[in-house]
Every structure is written in structure tokens, then in C-alpha cells.
């Protein structure tokens, strides 16, 4: 993916207010006992992930080009065509992490996935270092993602 396209996508993501202000070291930021698991998973998710393997990679395949971005509160998924750089799809919204479940809400989408707006999905996520295994109870979105560094 070109640096220009990635910068454009990231700028759009940040411009929509989908960032979480973090005041490092503030006493109020200490997790409450029942919030620890949620904070741990949400913090592990933050960043950019590239699709490495998928049960349904799509057409064109998103393996190697599809990106999933997480802030502390929002997510989005973007797939450019590997040859042209034109976006195949993009959508995203809010999410909540609970234990190993990620409950997503689709609040926005591009033309090709606009029918997904308002939808919800619960995914099971396991993160080991820079690899995220995502499992879907329907088996549609069983995927392996690698953190982009």
C-alpha cells in the first residue's frame, strides 16, 4: 500500500475524532478491578493490523492488503485493491472489549458496504505478541492478523 494512501486513511480516521486522549500517569486512569480485562484487551488491540490469513478472504483477496485499525474506543477496516490502490471497502464504528470478546457496532461505511451500517458483531479475539486470532461464531470472519510496525 502506498504511503500516501495509508497517510490519507490514517488522517481521515484521526480527523473523525476516533482517538482516545491518554493522560499517562494520572491517578484517575488507574483501572478499577472489574475493568482490568477490558482495558487489557482494548489496549492490546490499539494499533494497525494487516490481514495474514482468512477463512473468507474476499474478492479481490484482502490477505496482505486489508487493514484493521483500533483506537481505545473505535475501529475501522480498510481494503484497497492491491493493484490499483482504489478502496474496495471500508467501514467501522465503536467497539467494547470484554474478556476475549470484541463487540463491534458499524456506524459508518463506504458505498460498497453501506448496508452494514447499524449492524453489530461479536468476535472472539486472542492476541499473542503481534499476532491476533479472530474467531467468528458463524465462521465467516475467522482470521489471523499481524500488527503493523
Rosetta constraint file for C-alpha pairs under 8 A:
AtomPair CA 1 CA 5 HARMONIC 6.81 0.50
AtomPair CA 1 CA 6 HARMONIC 6.85 0.50
AtomPair CA 1 CA 65 HARMONIC 7.01 0.50
AtomPair CA 1 CA 80 HARMONIC 7.71 0.50
AtomPair CA 1 CA 82 HARMONIC 7.15 0.50
AtomPair CA 1 CA 85 HARMONIC 6.85 0.50
AtomPair CA 2 CA 6 HARMONIC 6.34 0.50
AtomPair CA 2 CA 85 HARMONIC 7.65 0.50
AtomPair CA 3 CA 7 HARMONIC 5.96 0.50
AtomPair CA 4 CA 8 HARMONIC 6.12 0.50
AtomPair CA 5 CA 9 HARMONIC 6.17 0.50
AtomPair CA 5 CA 85 HARMONIC 7.51 0.50
AtomPair CA 6 CA 10 HARMONIC 6.05 0.50
AtomPair CA 7 CA 11 HARMONIC 5.90 0.50
AtomPair CA 8 CA 12 HARMONIC 6.16 0.50
AtomPair CA 9 CA 13 HARMONIC 6.17 0.50
AtomPair CA 10 CA 14 HARMONIC 6.16 0.50
AtomPair CA 11 CA 15 HARMONIC 5.90 0.50
AtomPair CA 12 CA 16 HARMONIC 6.30 0.50
AtomPair CA 13 CA 17 HARMONIC 7.39 0.50
AtomPair CA 13 CA 18 HARMONIC 6.34 0.50
AtomPair CA 14 CA 18 HARMONIC 5.67 0.50
AtomPair CA 14 CA 19 HARMONIC 6.22 0.50
AtomPair CA 18 CA 71 HARMONIC 6.81 0.50
AtomPair CA 18 CA 73 HARMONIC 7.25 0.50
AtomPair CA 18 CA 74 HARMONIC 5.92 0.50
AtomPair CA 19 CA 71 HARMONIC 5.81 0.50
AtomPair CA 19 CA 72 HARMONIC 7.14 0.50
AtomPair CA 19 CA 73 HARMONIC 7.46 0.50
AtomPair CA 19 CA 74 HARMONIC 7.63 0.50
AtomPair CA 20 CA 71 HARMONIC 6.54 0.50
AtomPair CA 20 CA 72 HARMONIC 5.78 0.50
AtomPair CA 20 CA 73 HARMONIC 6.91 0.50
AtomPair CA 23 CA 29 HARMONIC 7.39 0.50
AtomPair CA 24 CA 29 HARMONIC 7.70 0.50
AtomPair CA 25 CA 29 HARMONIC 7.31 0.50
AtomPair CA 26 CA 30 HARMONIC 7.49 0.50
AtomPair CA 31 CA 35 HARMONIC 5.86 0.50
AtomPair CA 31 CA 36 HARMONIC 5.81 0.50
AtomPair CA 31 CA 39 HARMONIC 7.34 0.50
AtomPair CA 32 CA 36 HARMONIC 6.57 0.50
AtomPair CA 35 CA 39 HARMONIC 6.10 0.50
AtomPair CA 36 CA 40 HARMONIC 6.00 0.50
AtomPair CA 37 CA 41 HARMONIC 6.32 0.50
AtomPair CA 37 CA 98 HARMONIC 6.64 0.50
AtomPair CA 37 CA 99 HARMONIC 5.29 0.50
AtomPair CA 38 CA 42 HARMONIC 6.00 0.50
AtomPair CA 38 CA 96 HARMONIC 7.76 0.50
AtomPair CA 38 CA 97 HARMONIC 5.09 0.50
AtomPair CA 38 CA 98 HARMONIC 4.83 0.50
AtomPair CA 38 CA 99 HARMONIC 5.85 0.50
AtomPair CA 39 CA 43 HARMONIC 5.79 0.50
AtomPair CA 39 CA 97 HARMONIC 7.57 0.50
AtomPair CA 40 CA 44 HARMONIC 6.17 0.50
AtomPair CA 41 CA 45 HARMONIC 6.15 0.50
AtomPair CA 41 CA 97 HARMONIC 6.24 0.50
AtomPair CA 41 CA 98 HARMONIC 7.57 0.50
AtomPair CA 41 CA 99 HARMONIC 7.05 0.50
AtomPair CA 41 CA 100 HARMONIC 6.95 0.50
AtomPair CA 42 CA 46 HARMONIC 6.49 0.50
AtomPair CA 42 CA 72 HARMONIC 5.84 0.50
AtomPair CA 42 CA 73 HARMONIC 7.88 0.50
AtomPair CA 42 CA 96 HARMONIC 7.68 0.50
AtomPair CA 42 CA 97 HARMONIC 5.79 0.50
AtomPair CA 43 CA 72 HARMONIC 6.56 0.50
AtomPair CA 44 CA 127 HARMONIC 7.31 0.50
AtomPair CA 45 CA 70 HARMONIC 6.01 0.50
AtomPair CA 45 CA 71 HARMONIC 7.63 0.50
AtomPair CA 45 CA 72 HARMONIC 7.87 0.50
AtomPair CA 46 CA 69 HARMONIC 7.23 0.50
AtomPair CA 46 CA 70 HARMONIC 4.67 0.50
AtomPair CA 46 CA 71 HARMONIC 4.96 0.50
AtomPair CA 46 CA 72 HARMONIC 6.13 0.50
AtomPair CA 47 CA 69 HARMONIC 5.70 0.50
AtomPair CA 47 CA 70 HARMONIC 5.39 0.50
AtomPair CA 47 CA 71 HARMONIC 6.66 0.50
AtomPair CA 47 CA 147 HARMONIC 7.31 0.50
AtomPair CA 47 CA 148 HARMONIC 7.70 0.50
AtomPair CA 48 CA 67 HARMONIC 6.69 0.50
AtomPair CA 48 CA 68 HARMONIC 5.80 0.50
AtomPair CA 48 CA 69 HARMONIC 4.48 0.50
AtomPair CA 48 CA 70 HARMONIC 6.61 0.50
AtomPair CA 48 CA 147 HARMONIC 5.95 0.50
AtomPair CA 48 CA 148 HARMONIC 5.51 0.50
AtomPair CA 49 CA 67 HARMONIC 5.52 0.50
AtomPair CA 49 CA 68 HARMONIC 5.09 0.50
AtomPair CA 49 CA 69 HARMONIC 6.26 0.50
AtomPair CA 49 CA 145 HARMONIC 5.78 0.50
AtomPair CA 49 CA 146 HARMONIC 5.35 0.50
AtomPair CA 49 CA 147 HARMONIC 4.37 0.50
AtomPair CA 49 CA 148 HARMONIC 5.39 0.50
AtomPair CA 50 CA 63 HARMONIC 7.85 0.50
AtomPair CA 50 CA 64 HARMONIC 6.28 0.50
AtomPair CA 50 CA 65 HARMONIC 6.60 0.50
AtomPair CA 50 CA 66 HARMONIC 5.79 0.50
AtomPair CA 50 CA 67 HARMONIC 4.67 0.50
AtomPair CA 50 CA 68 HARMONIC 6.52 0.50
AtomPair CA 50 CA 145 HARMONIC 5.38 0.50
AtomPair CA 50 CA 146 HARMONIC 5.30 0.50
AtomPair CA 50 CA 147 HARMONIC 6.32 0.50
AtomPair CA 50 CA 148 HARMONIC 6.34 0.50
AtomPair CA 51 CA 62 HARMONIC 6.76 0.50
AtomPair CA 51 CA 63 HARMONIC 5.15 0.50
AtomPair CA 51 CA 64 HARMONIC 5.55 0.50
AtomPair CA 51 CA 65 HARMONIC 6.73 0.50
AtomPair CA 51 CA 66 HARMONIC 5.46 0.50
AtomPair CA 51 CA 67 HARMONIC 6.36 0.50
AtomPair CA 51 CA 68 HARMONIC 7.85 0.50
AtomPair CA 51 CA 143 HARMONIC 7.25 0.50
AtomPair CA 51 CA 144 HARMONIC 6.22 0.50
AtomPair CA 51 CA 145 HARMONIC 4.52 0.50
AtomPair CA 51 CA 146 HARMONIC 6.52 0.50
AtomPair CA 52 CA 63 HARMONIC 5.34 0.50
AtomPair CA 52 CA 64 HARMONIC 5.75 0.50
AtomPair CA 52 CA 143 HARMONIC 7.55 0.50
AtomPair CA 52 CA 144 HARMONIC 5.46 0.50
AtomPair CA 52 CA 145 HARMONIC 5.20 0.50
AtomPair CA 52 CA 146 HARMONIC 6.41 0.50
AtomPair CA 53 CA 57 HARMONIC 7.47 0.50
AtomPair CA 53 CA 63 HARMONIC 6.03 0.50
AtomPair CA 53 CA 143 HARMONIC 5.54 0.50
AtomPair CA 53 CA 144 HARMONIC 4.97 0.50
AtomPair CA 53 CA 145 HARMONIC 7.02 0.50
AtomPair CA 54 CA 63 HARMONIC 7.13 0.50
AtomPair CA 54 CA 141 HARMONIC 7.02 0.50
AtomPair CA 54 CA 142 HARMONIC 5.95 0.50
AtomPair CA 54 CA 143 HARMONIC 4.33 0.50
AtomPair CA 54 CA 144 HARMONIC 6.43 0.50
AtomPair CA 55 CA 139 HARMONIC 7.45 0.50
AtomPair CA 55 CA 140 HARMONIC 6.53 0.50
AtomPair CA 55 CA 141 HARMONIC 6.61 0.50
AtomPair CA 55 CA 142 HARMONIC 5.52 0.50
AtomPair CA 55 CA 143 HARMONIC 6.38 0.50
AtomPair CA 56 CA 140 HARMONIC 6.23 0.50
AtomPair CA 56 CA 141 HARMONIC 6.80 0.50
AtomPair CA 56 CA 142 HARMONIC 7.76 0.50
AtomPair CA 57 CA 61 HARMONIC 4.91 0.50
AtomPair CA 57 CA 62 HARMONIC 5.48 0.50
AtomPair CA 57 CA 63 HARMONIC 6.27 0.50
AtomPair CA 58 CA 62 HARMONIC 6.20 0.50
AtomPair CA 60 CA 81 HARMONIC 6.95 0.50
AtomPair CA 62 CA 66 HARMONIC 4.75 0.50
AtomPair CA 62 CA 79 HARMONIC 6.37 0.50
AtomPair CA 65 CA 79 HARMONIC 6.20 0.50
AtomPair CA 65 CA 80 HARMONIC 6.56 0.50
AtomPair CA 65 CA 81 HARMONIC 7.64 0.50
AtomPair CA 65 CA 82 HARMONIC 6.45 0.50
AtomPair CA 66 CA 77 HARMONIC 7.18 0.50
AtomPair CA 66 CA 78 HARMONIC 5.74 0.50
AtomPair CA 66 CA 79 HARMONIC 4.31 0.50
AtomPair CA 66 CA 80 HARMONIC 6.83 0.50
AtomPair CA 67 CA 77 HARMONIC 5.62 0.50
AtomPair CA 67 CA 78 HARMONIC 5.23 0.50
AtomPair CA 67 CA 79 HARMONIC 6.29 0.50
AtomPair CA 68 CA 75 HARMONIC 7.09 0.50
AtomPair CA 68 CA 76 HARMONIC 5.73 0.50
AtomPair CA 68 CA 77 HARMONIC 4.34 0.50
AtomPair CA 68 CA 78 HARMONIC 6.44 0.50
AtomPair CA 69 CA 75 HARMONIC 5.42 0.50
AtomPair CA 69 CA 76 HARMONIC 5.35 0.50
AtomPair CA 69 CA 77 HARMONIC 6.35 0.50
AtomPair CA 70 CA 74 HARMONIC 5.81 0.50
AtomPair CA 70 CA 75 HARMONIC 4.38 0.50
AtomPair CA 70 CA 76 HARMONIC 6.79 0.50
AtomPair CA 71 CA 75 HARMONIC 6.33 0.50
AtomPair CA 73 CA 94 HARMONIC 5.85 0.50
AtomPair CA 73 CA 95 HARMONIC 5.84 0.50
AtomPair CA 73 CA 96 HARMONIC 7.00 0.50
AtomPair CA 74 CA 92 HARMONIC 7.48 0.50
AtomPair CA 74 CA 93 HARMONIC 5.52 0.50
AtomPair CA 74 CA 94 HARMONIC 4.27 0.50
AtomPair CA 74 CA 95 HARMONIC 5.62 0.50
AtomPair CA 75 CA 92 HARMONIC 5.42 0.50
AtomPair CA 75 CA 93 HARMONIC 5.59 0.50
AtomPair CA 75 CA 94 HARMONIC 6.13 0.50
AtomPair CA 75 CA 95 HARMONIC 6.73 0.50
AtomPair CA 76 CA 90 HARMONIC 7.08 0.50
AtomPair CA 76 CA 91 HARMONIC 5.58 0.50
AtomPair CA 76 CA 92 HARMONIC 3.88 0.50
AtomPair CA 76 CA 93 HARMONIC 6.38 0.50
AtomPair CA 77 CA 90 HARMONIC 5.44 0.50
AtomPair CA 77 CA 91 HARMONIC 5.66 0.50
AtomPair CA 77 CA 92 HARMONIC 6.12 0.50
AtomPair CA 78 CA 87 HARMONIC 7.26 0.50
AtomPair CA 78 CA 88 HARMONIC 7.86 0.50
AtomPair CA 78 CA 89 HARMONIC 6.00 0.50
AtomPair CA 78 CA 90 HARMONIC 4.40 0.50
AtomPair CA 78 CA 91 HARMONIC 6.94 0.50
AtomPair CA 79 CA 87 HARMONIC 5.76 0.50
AtomPair CA 79 CA 88 HARMONIC 5.52 0.50
AtomPair CA 79 CA 89 HARMONIC 5.54 0.50
AtomPair CA 79 CA 90 HARMONIC 6.40 0.50
AtomPair CA 80 CA 84 HARMONIC 7.75 0.50
AtomPair CA 80 CA 85 HARMONIC 5.11 0.50
AtomPair CA 80 CA 86 HARMONIC 5.29 0.50
AtomPair CA 80 CA 87 HARMONIC 4.03 0.50
AtomPair CA 80 CA 88 HARMONIC 5.28 0.50
AtomPair CA 80 CA 89 HARMONIC 7.20 0.50
AtomPair CA 81 CA 85 HARMONIC 4.98 0.50
AtomPair CA 81 CA 86 HARMONIC 5.44 0.50
AtomPair CA 81 CA 87 HARMONIC 6.05 0.50
AtomPair CA 81 CA 88 HARMONIC 5.94 0.50
AtomPair CA 88 CA 112 HARMONIC 7.46 0.50
AtomPair CA 89 CA 109 HARMONIC 7.81 0.50
AtomPair CA 89 CA 110 HARMONIC 6.16 0.50
AtomPair CA 89 CA 111 HARMONIC 7.65 0.50
AtomPair CA 89 CA 112 HARMONIC 5.92 0.50
AtomPair CA 89 CA 113 HARMONIC 6.44 0.50
AtomPair CA 90 CA 109 HARMONIC 5.71 0.50
AtomPair CA 90 CA 110 HARMONIC 5.52 0.50
AtomPair CA 90 CA 113 HARMONIC 7.13 0.50
AtomPair CA 91 CA 106 HARMONIC 6.85 0.50
AtomPair CA 91 CA 107 HARMONIC 7.70 0.50
AtomPair CA 91 CA 108 HARMONIC 5.49 0.50
AtomPair CA 91 CA 109 HARMONIC 3.89 0.50
AtomPair CA 91 CA 110 HARMONIC 6.22 0.50
AtomPair CA 91 CA 113 HARMONIC 6.93 0.50
AtomPair CA 91 CA 114 HARMONIC 7.91 0.50
AtomPair CA 92 CA 105 HARMONIC 7.33 0.50
AtomPair CA 92 CA 106 HARMONIC 5.08 0.50
AtomPair CA 92 CA 107 HARMONIC 6.04 0.50
AtomPair CA 92 CA 108 HARMONIC 5.65 0.50
AtomPair CA 92 CA 109 HARMONIC 6.49 0.50
AtomPair CA 93 CA 104 HARMONIC 7.05 0.50
AtomPair CA 93 CA 105 HARMONIC 5.49 0.50
AtomPair CA 93 CA 106 HARMONIC 4.69 0.50
AtomPair CA 93 CA 107 HARMONIC 4.49 0.50
AtomPair CA 93 CA 108 HARMONIC 6.19 0.50
AtomPair CA 94 CA 104 HARMONIC 5.95 0.50
AtomPair CA 94 CA 105 HARMONIC 5.36 0.50
AtomPair CA 94 CA 106 HARMONIC 6.98 0.50
AtomPair CA 94 CA 107 HARMONIC 7.12 0.50
AtomPair CA 95 CA 102 HARMONIC 6.59 0.50
AtomPair CA 95 CA 103 HARMONIC 5.44 0.50
AtomPair CA 95 CA 104 HARMONIC 4.34 0.50
AtomPair CA 95 CA 105 HARMONIC 6.13 0.50
AtomPair CA 96 CA 102 HARMONIC 5.77 0.50
AtomPair CA 96 CA 103 HARMONIC 5.26 0.50
AtomPair CA 96 CA 104 HARMONIC 6.68 0.50
AtomPair CA 97 CA 101 HARMONIC 5.75 0.50
AtomPair CA 97 CA 102 HARMONIC 4.58 0.50
AtomPair CA 97 CA 103 HARMONIC 6.40 0.50
AtomPair CA 98 CA 102 HARMONIC 6.44 0.50
AtomPair CA 98 CA 103 HARMONIC 7.96 0.50
AtomPair CA 100 CA 124 HARMONIC 5.60 0.50
AtomPair CA 100 CA 125 HARMONIC 5.40 0.50
AtomPair CA 100 CA 126 HARMONIC 6.42 0.50
AtomPair CA 101 CA 122 HARMONIC 6.55 0.50
AtomPair CA 101 CA 123 HARMONIC 5.61 0.50
AtomPair CA 101 CA 124 HARMONIC 4.49 0.50
AtomPair CA 101 CA 125 HARMONIC 6.03 0.50
AtomPair CA 102 CA 122 HARMONIC 5.67 0.50
AtomPair CA 102 CA 123 HARMONIC 5.21 0.50
AtomPair CA 102 CA 124 HARMONIC 6.19 0.50
AtomPair CA 102 CA 125 HARMONIC 6.81 0.50
AtomPair CA 103 CA 120 HARMONIC 7.15 0.50
AtomPair CA 103 CA 121 HARMONIC 5.80 0.50
AtomPair CA 103 CA 122 HARMONIC 4.44 0.50
AtomPair CA 103 CA 123 HARMONIC 6.48 0.50
AtomPair CA 104 CA 120 HARMONIC 5.49 0.50
AtomPair CA 104 CA 121 HARMONIC 5.24 0.50
AtomPair CA 104 CA 122 HARMONIC 6.29 0.50
AtomPair CA 105 CA 118 HARMONIC 6.61 0.50
AtomPair CA 105 CA 119 HARMONIC 5.90 0.50
AtomPair CA 105 CA 120 HARMONIC 4.52 0.50
AtomPair CA 105 CA 121 HARMONIC 6.70 0.50
AtomPair CA 106 CA 116 HARMONIC 6.53 0.50
AtomPair CA 106 CA 117 HARMONIC 5.04 0.50
AtomPair CA 106 CA 118 HARMONIC 5.32 0.50
AtomPair CA 106 CA 119 HARMONIC 5.36 0.50
AtomPair CA 106 CA 120 HARMONIC 6.23 0.50
AtomPair CA 107 CA 117 HARMONIC 5.35 0.50
AtomPair CA 107 CA 118 HARMONIC 5.83 0.50
AtomPair CA 107 CA 119 HARMONIC 7.93 0.50
AtomPair CA 108 CA 114 HARMONIC 7.27 0.50
AtomPair CA 108 CA 117 HARMONIC 5.73 0.50
AtomPair CA 109 CA 113 HARMONIC 5.70 0.50
AtomPair CA 109 CA 114 HARMONIC 4.94 0.50
AtomPair CA 109 CA 116 HARMONIC 7.27 0.50
AtomPair CA 109 CA 117 HARMONIC 6.43 0.50
AtomPair CA 110 CA 114 HARMONIC 5.62 0.50
AtomPair CA 113 CA 117 HARMONIC 7.78 0.50
AtomPair CA 122 CA 136 HARMONIC 7.23 0.50
AtomPair CA 123 CA 134 HARMONIC 6.49 0.50
AtomPair CA 123 CA 135 HARMONIC 5.73 0.50
AtomPair CA 123 CA 136 HARMONIC 5.12 0.50
AtomPair CA 123 CA 137 HARMONIC 7.34 0.50
AtomPair CA 124 CA 134 HARMONIC 5.70 0.50
AtomPair CA 124 CA 135 HARMONIC 5.03 0.50
AtomPair CA 124 CA 136 HARMONIC 6.49 0.50
AtomPair CA 125 CA 132 HARMONIC 6.63 0.50
AtomPair CA 125 CA 133 HARMONIC 5.61 0.50
AtomPair CA 125 CA 134 HARMONIC 4.58 0.50
AtomPair CA 125 CA 135 HARMONIC 6.39 0.50
AtomPair CA 126 CA 132 HARMONIC 5.64 0.50
AtomPair CA 126 CA 133 HARMONIC 5.17 0.50
AtomPair CA 126 CA 134 HARMONIC 6.65 0.50
AtomPair CA 127 CA 131 HARMONIC 5.73 0.50
AtomPair CA 127 CA 132 HARMONIC 4.40 0.50
AtomPair CA 127 CA 133 HARMONIC 6.37 0.50
AtomPair CA 128 CA 132 HARMONIC 6.44 0.50
AtomPair CA 130 CA 146 HARMONIC 5.68 0.50
AtomPair CA 130 CA 147 HARMONIC 5.02 0.50
AtomPair CA 131 CA 144 HARMONIC 7.02 0.50
AtomPair CA 131 CA 145 HARMONIC 5.76 0.50
AtomPair CA 131 CA 146 HARMONIC 4.73 0.50
AtomPair CA 131 CA 147 HARMONIC 6.39 0.50
AtomPair CA 132 CA 144 HARMONIC 5.75 0.50
AtomPair CA 132 CA 145 HARMONIC 5.03 0.50
AtomPair CA 132 CA 146 HARMONIC 6.33 0.50
AtomPair CA 132 CA 147 HARMONIC 7.82 0.50
AtomPair CA 133 CA 142 HARMONIC 7.64 0.50
AtomPair CA 133 CA 143 HARMONIC 6.04 0.50
AtomPair CA 133 CA 144 HARMONIC 4.74 0.50
AtomPair CA 133 CA 145 HARMONIC 6.50 0.50
AtomPair CA 134 CA 141 HARMONIC 7.16 0.50
AtomPair CA 134 CA 142 HARMONIC 5.48 0.50
AtomPair CA 134 CA 143 HARMONIC 5.11 0.50
AtomPair CA 134 CA 144 HARMONIC 6.20 0.50
AtomPair CA 134 CA 145 HARMONIC 7.79 0.50
AtomPair CA 135 CA 139 HARMONIC 6.99 0.50
AtomPair CA 135 CA 141 HARMONIC 6.35 0.50
AtomPair CA 135 CA 142 HARMONIC 4.44 0.50
AtomPair CA 135 CA 143 HARMONIC 6.60 0.50
AtomPair CA 136 CA 140 HARMONIC 6.24 0.50
AtomPair CA 136 CA 141 HARMONIC 5.27 0.50
AtomPair CA 136 CA 142 HARMONIC 5.52 0.50
